[in-house]
């Protein structure tokens, strides 16, 4: 009976180790995806601010042209 428990315990330990390793890999990929998404959001926000600044500049130029014209 003891001889049957050892291989079963060994098998369970191997399954547990593989599960932990795969969960760690999956978690690392998830963190990487979140980091990439955050980076894209920051880039989008920067571009939107640039567009807003450009819009204000154009409105200012238009106002000056109307005032002088």
C-alpha positions as CSV (number, residue, x, y, z in Angstrom):
1,X,0.0,0.0,0.0
2,X,2.8,2.4,0.9
3,X,4.3,1.8,-2.6
4,X,1.2,3.1,-4.2
5,X,1.1,6.3,-2.2
6,X,4.6,7.4,-3.1
7,X,4.1,7.5,-6.9
8,X,0.7,9.2,-6.4
9,X,2.2,11.8,-4.2
10,X,5.0,12.3,-6.6
11,X,2.6,12.7,-9.5
12,X,0.5,15.2,-7.4
13,X,3.6,17.2,-6.6
14,X,4.6,17.4,-10.3
15,X,1.1,18.5,-11.3
16,X,1.2,21.2,-8.6
17,X,4.7,22.5,-9.7
18,X,3.5,22.6,-13.3
19,X,0.3,24.5,-12.3
20,X,2.3,27.0,-10.3
21,X,4.7,27.6,-13.1
22,X,2.0,28.1,-15.7
23,X,0.1,30.4,-13.4
24,X,3.3,32.5,-12.9
25,X,3.8,32.7,-16.7
26,X,0.2,33.6,-17.2
27,X,0.4,36.4,-14.6
28,X,3.6,37.8,-16.1
29,X,1.8,37.9,-19.5
30,X,-1.2,39.6,-17.9
31,X,1.0,42.3,-16.2
32,X,2.8,42.9,-19.5
33,X,-0.5,43.3,-21.3
34,X,-1.6,45.8,-18.7
35,X,1.6,47.7,-18.9
36,X,1.4,47.9,-22.7
37,X,-2.3,49.1,-22.5
38,X,-1.3,51.8,-20.0
39,X,1.5,52.9,-22.3
40,X,-0.9,53.2,-25.2
41,X,-3.4,55.1,-23.1
42,X,-0.6,57.6,-22.1
43,X,0.4,58.0,-25.7
44,X,-3.2,58.6,-26.8
45,X,-3.6,61.2,-24.0
46,X,-0.4,63.0,-25.1
47,X,-1.6,63.1,-28.7
48,X,-5.0,64.4,-27.6
49,X,-3.3,67.2,-25.7
50,X,-1.2,68.1,-28.7
51,X,-4.3,68.2,-30.9
52,X,-6.1,70.5,-28.3
53,X,-3.0,72.8,-28.3
54,X,-3.1,72.9,-32.1
55,X,-6.8,73.7,-32.1
56,X,-6.3,76.6,-29.7
57,X,-3.4,77.9,-31.8
58,X,-5.6,77.8,-34.9
59,X,-8.5,79.5,-33.1
60,X,-6.1,82.2,-31.9
61,X,-4.8,82.8,-35.4
62,X,-8.3,82.9,-36.8
63,X,-9.3,85.5,-34.1
64,X,-6.2,87.6,-35.0
65,X,-6.9,87.4,-38.7
66,X,-10.5,88.5,-38.1
67,X,-9.4,91.3,-35.9
68,X,-6.8,92.6,-38.4
69,X,-8.9,91.9,-41.5
